[in-house]
Amino acid sequence: SMCNNNFYFLFLSHKIIKIVIVVLHLTCFPIISSFLFFIILIFLIFQEFSENKFLPIMDPIII
């Protein structure tokens, strides 16, 4: 749905997620990386809702 897509692009706008994705592909410990990715994802969800605002979907991605 559109809502899910918004969340998807929202998380992609975070450079932390991009870094974790890279680590996820490069590491020899996919289970550990998946766990770390999950923790960071939960943190970002909590952060976004606690601020009660969402970043624009087309927000520039800065690496």
N, C-alpha and C positions, 0 to 999 in steps of 0.2 A: 504493500500500500504506500501511499504518499508519505505517511507519517514515518514508516520504517526507513524510507529513502532519505528523509530529512535527518534522522538520527545517524544514518550511515555516513552521509556527507559531513555531518557535524563532527563525527569522530575522526574522519580523515583530515579535517582541518587542523588537528592537533599534531604538531611535529613529534610529540612523544610517541603517539601511536605509530607514526611512520618509522620512527627509530626501532620500536619494538617489532614491527613487521619485518624490518630488515634483519634484526637479530634472530627472529623466528626462523628465517630462511637460512641463516648462516651457521646457526648453532648446531652442536652435536647432541644437545639435550632438548628436544622438542617439547617434552612433557613439562620441564621447568619453564621454558619460554612461554608455553601456553598458559601456565599458571600465572606468571608475571603479567602477561597480556590481560588475563582475566581480572587481576587485581587492579591494574591501571584503568581498565575499562570501567569497573565499578566506581573507582575514585572519580573519574571524569563525569560519570552519570550523576554521582552525588554532588559534585562541584557545580555542574550546570543547573541542577534543580535547586540547589541551595542559593545560588545567585539569582534564581528565578528569571533567567533570561537566556536566550540562545544566540549563538554566533550566527551571522549571516552565512547562508550556504555558499555564496560566492566569495567568502572572505579569503583574501590572499594567503597562500600557503608559504610560510617562510621557513626555510630549512637552515 
